[in-house]
Amino acid sequence: MKFEKGHKRSKGRPAGSVNKTTASAKEAFALAFEGIGGVAELAEWAKANKTDFFKLYARLIPVELSGQVQARITVSDDVPTK
């Protein structure tokens, strides 16, 4: 059935909810991380593989920042006298 504007969604997961597979994968990685030594082991790996570590770490930084700038600029044609 084709979606018609004005009708509510009736199927699928709610907007913004995490996919079960994604949640399971994140949990598995967290358990594996703790199983191989956690932060201490990551730090040792990072020291030995700085380039790879920084590449991975850079992916955690937000790509796009948004905000609003408010400023007032005053322009006048008054010429200072000597």
Biotite code that builds the C-alpha atoms (Angstrom):
import biotite.structure as struc

atoms = struc.array([
    struc.Atom([0.000, 0.000, 0.000], chain_id="A", res_id=1, res_name="MET", atom_name="CA", element="C"),
    struc.Atom([1.340, 3.421, -0.941], chain_id="A", res_id=2, res_name="LYS", atom_name="CA", element="C"),
    struc.Atom([1.977, 5.921, 1.854], chain_id="A", res_id=3, res_name="PHE", atom_name="CA", element="C"),
    struc.Atom([-0.394, 8.851, 1.830], chain_id="A", res_id=4, res_name="GLU", atom_name="CA", element="C"),
    struc.Atom([0.494, 12.163, 3.430], chain_id="A", res_id=5, res_name="LYS", atom_name="CA", element="C"),
    struc.Atom([-1.287, 12.765, 6.730], chain_id="A", res_id=6, res_name="GLY", atom_name="CA", element="C"),
    struc.Atom([-1.385, 9.114, 7.817], chain_id="A", res_id=7, res_name="HIS", atom_name="CA", element="C"),
    struc.Atom([0.725, 7.716, 10.655], chain_id="A", res_id=8, res_name="LYS", atom_name="CA", element="C"),
    struc.Atom([3.351, 5.066, 10.081], chain_id="A", res_id=9, res_name="ARG", atom_name="CA", element="C"),
    struc.Atom([2.019, 1.714, 11.149], chain_id="A", res_id=10, res_name="SER", atom_name="CA", element="C"),
    struc.Atom([4.991, -0.604, 10.644], chain_id="A", res_id=11, res_name="LYS", atom_name="CA", element="C"),
    struc.Atom([8.678, -0.651, 11.428], chain_id="A", res_id=12, res_name="GLY", atom_name="CA", element="C"),
    struc.Atom([10.608, 0.564, 14.415], chain_id="A", res_id=13, res_name="ARG", atom_name="CA", element="C"),
    struc.Atom([10.014, 4.040, 15.816], chain_id="A", res_id=14, res_name="PRO", atom_name="CA", element="C"),
    struc.Atom([12.074, 6.852, 14.330], chain_id="A", res_id=15, res_name="ALA", atom_name="CA", element="C"),
    struc.Atom([15.384, 7.252, 16.130], chain_id="A", res_id=16, res_name="GLY", atom_name="CA", element="C"),
    struc.Atom([15.401, 3.801, 17.687], chain_id="A", res_id=17, res_name="SER", atom_name="CA", element="C"),
    struc.Atom([18.506, 1.628, 17.301], chain_id="A", res_id=18, res_name="VAL", atom_name="CA", element="C"),
    struc.Atom([18.469, -1.342, 14.945], chain_id="A", res_id=19, res_name="ASN", atom_name="CA", element="C"),
    struc.Atom([18.663, -4.626, 16.939], chain_id="A", res_id=20, res_name="LYS", atom_name="CA", element="C"),
    struc.Atom([21.580, -5.879, 14.840], chain_id="A", res_id=21, res_name="THR", atom_name="CA", element="C"),
    struc.Atom([23.509, -2.641, 15.397], chain_id="A", res_id=22, res_name="THR", atom_name="CA", element="C"),
    struc.Atom([22.847, -2.774, 19.143], chain_id="A", res_id=23, res_name="ALA", atom_name="CA", element="C"),
    struc.Atom([23.972, -6.409, 19.288], chain_id="A", res_id=24, res_name="SER", atom_name="CA", element="C"),
    struc.Atom([27.146, -5.666, 17.325], chain_id="A", res_id=25, res_name="ALA", atom_name="CA", element="C"),
    struc.Atom([28.017, -2.716, 19.591], chain_id="A", res_id=26, res_name="LYS", atom_name="CA", element="C"),
    struc.Atom([27.501, -4.869, 22.673], chain_id="A", res_id=27, res_name="GLU", atom_name="CA", element="C"),
    struc.Atom([29.667, -7.661, 21.200], chain_id="A", res_id=28, res_name="ALA", atom_name="CA", element="C"),
    struc.Atom([32.465, -5.192, 20.418], chain_id="A", res_id=29, res_name="PHE", atom_name="CA", element="C"),
    struc.Atom([32.267, -3.726, 23.928], chain_id="A", res_id=30, res_name="ALA", atom_name="CA", element="C"),
    struc.Atom([32.563, -7.203, 25.458], chain_id="A", res_id=31, res_name="LEU", atom_name="CA", element="C"),
    struc.Atom([35.455, -8.102, 23.154], chain_id="A", res_id=32, res_name="ALA", atom_name="CA", element="C"),
    struc.Atom([37.165, -4.799, 24.007], chain_id="A", res_id=33, res_name="PHE", atom_name="CA", element="C"),
    struc.Atom([37.007, -5.610, 27.713], chain_id="A", res_id=34, res_name="GLU", atom_name="CA", element="C"),
    struc.Atom([38.078, -9.203, 27.002], chain_id="A", res_id=35, res_name="GLY", atom_name="CA", element="C"),
    struc.Atom([41.316, -8.138, 25.301], chain_id="A", res_id=36, res_name="ILE", atom_name="CA", element="C"),
    struc.Atom([42.379, -5.679, 27.984], chain_id="A", res_id=37, res_name="GLY", atom_name="CA", element="C"),
    struc.Atom([40.146, -2.643, 27.619], chain_id="A", res_id=38, res_name="GLY", atom_name="CA", element="C"),
    struc.Atom([41.605, 0.860, 27.739], chain_id="A", res_id=39, res_name="VAL", atom_name="CA", element="C"),
    struc.Atom([45.082, -0.245, 28.825], chain_id="A", res_id=40, res_name="ALA", atom_name="CA", element="C"),
    struc.Atom([45.457, -2.555, 25.814], chain_id="A", res_id=41, res_name="GLU", atom_name="CA", element="C"),
    struc.Atom([44.015, 0.085, 23.471], chain_id="A", res_id=42, res_name="LEU", atom_name="CA", element="C"),
    struc.Atom([46.578, 2.578, 24.738], chain_id="A", res_id=43, res_name="ALA", atom_name="CA", element="C"),
    struc.Atom([49.413, 0.118, 24.071], chain_id="A", res_id=44, res_name="GLU", atom_name="CA", element="C"),
    struc.Atom([48.085, -0.536, 20.555], chain_id="A", res_id=45, res_name="TRP", atom_name="CA", element="C"),
    struc.Atom([47.707, 3.218, 19.948], chain_id="A", res_id=46, res_name="ALA", atom_name="CA", element="C"),
    struc.Atom([51.343, 3.818, 20.917], chain_id="A", res_id=47, res_name="LYS", atom_name="CA", element="C"),
    struc.Atom([52.488, 1.185, 18.420], chain_id="A", res_id=48, res_name="ALA", atom_name="CA", element="C"),
    struc.Atom([50.041, 2.262, 15.667], chain_id="A", res_id=49, res_name="ASN", atom_name="CA", element="C"),
    struc.Atom([49.674, 6.030, 15.999], chain_id="A", res_id=50, res_name="LYS", atom_name="CA", element="C"),
    struc.Atom([48.636, 6.670, 12.389], chain_id="A", res_id=51, res_name="THR", atom_name="CA", element="C"),
    struc.Atom([45.870, 4.056, 12.478], chain_id="A", res_id=52, res_name="ASP", atom_name="CA", element="C"),
    struc.Atom([44.752, 5.236, 15.909], chain_id="A", res_id=53, res_name="PHE", atom_name="CA", element="C"),
    struc.Atom([44.431, 8.855, 14.767], chain_id="A", res_id=54, res_name="PHE", atom_name="CA", element="C"),
    struc.Atom([42.503, 7.776, 11.656], chain_id="A", res_id=55, res_name="LYS", atom_name="CA", element="C"),
    struc.Atom([40.011, 5.901, 13.827], chain_id="A", res_id=56, res_name="LEU", atom_name="CA", element="C"),
    struc.Atom([39.828, 8.660, 16.411], chain_id="A", res_id=57, res_name="TYR", atom_name="CA", element="C"),
    struc.Atom([39.165, 11.282, 13.721], chain_id="A", res_id=58, res_name="ALA", atom_name="CA", element="C"),
    struc.Atom([36.021, 9.382, 12.750], chain_id="A", res_id=59, res_name="ARG", atom_name="CA", element="C"),
    struc.Atom([34.591, 10.086, 16.197], chain_id="A", res_id=60, res_name="LEU", atom_name="CA", element="C"),
    struc.Atom([34.788, 13.850, 15.698], chain_id="A", res_id=61, res_name="ILE", atom_name="CA", element="C"),
    struc.Atom([31.559, 15.364, 14.344], chain_id="A", res_id=62, res_name="PRO", atom_name="CA", element="C"),
    struc.Atom([31.874, 16.141, 10.634], chain_id="A", res_id=63, res_name="VAL", atom_name="CA", element="C"),
    struc.Atom([29.550, 19.102, 10.604], chain_id="A", res_id=64, res_name="GLU", atom_name="CA", element="C"),
    struc.Atom([29.090, 21.710, 13.271], chain_id="A", res_id=65, res_name="LEU", atom_name="CA", element="C"),
    struc.Atom([26.073, 23.929, 13.223], chain_id="A", res_id=66, res_name="SER", atom_name="CA", element="C"),
    struc.Atom([25.333, 27.096, 15.081], chain_id="A", res_id=67, res_name="GLY", atom_name="CA", element="C"),
    struc.Atom([24.127, 30.602, 14.792], chain_id="A", res_id=68, res_name="GLN", atom_name="CA", element="C"),
    struc.Atom([26.252, 33.742, 14.685], chain_id="A", res_id=69, res_name="VAL", atom_name="CA", element="C"),
    struc.Atom([24.756, 37.007, 15.787], chain_id="A", res_id=70, res_name="GLN", atom_name="CA", element="C"),
    struc.Atom([26.720, 40.175, 15.087], chain_id="A", res_id=71, res_name="ALA", atom_name="CA", element="C"),
    struc.Atom([26.106, 43.814, 14.412], chain_id="A", res_id=72, res_name="ARG", atom_name="CA", element="C"),
    struc.Atom([28.188, 45.781, 11.923], chain_id="A", res_id=73, res_name="ILE", atom_name="CA", element="C"),
    struc.Atom([28.021, 49.548, 11.813], chain_id="A", res_id=74, res_name="THR", atom_name="CA", element="C"),
    struc.Atom([29.201, 51.392, 8.731], chain_id="A", res_id=75, res_name="VAL", atom_name="CA", element="C"),
    struc.Atom([29.585, 55.146, 8.662], chain_id="A", res_id=76, res_name="SER", atom_name="CA", element="C"),
    struc.Atom([30.980, 57.618, 6.178], chain_id="A", res_id=77, res_name="ASP", atom_name="CA", element="C"),
    struc.Atom([32.434, 59.883, 8.868], chain_id="A", res_id=78, res_name="ASP", atom_name="CA", element="C"),
    struc.Atom([35.996, 60.674, 7.932], chain_id="A", res_id=79, res_name="VAL", atom_name="CA", element="C"),
    struc.Atom([38.256, 61.432, 10.889], chain_id="A", res_id=80, res_name="PRO", atom_name="CA", element="C"),
    struc.Atom([39.781, 64.930, 10.801], chain_id="A", res_id=81, res_name="THR", atom_name="CA", element="C"),
    struc.Atom([43.395, 65.656, 11.634], chain_id="A", res_id=82, res_name="LYS", atom_name="CA", element="C"),
])
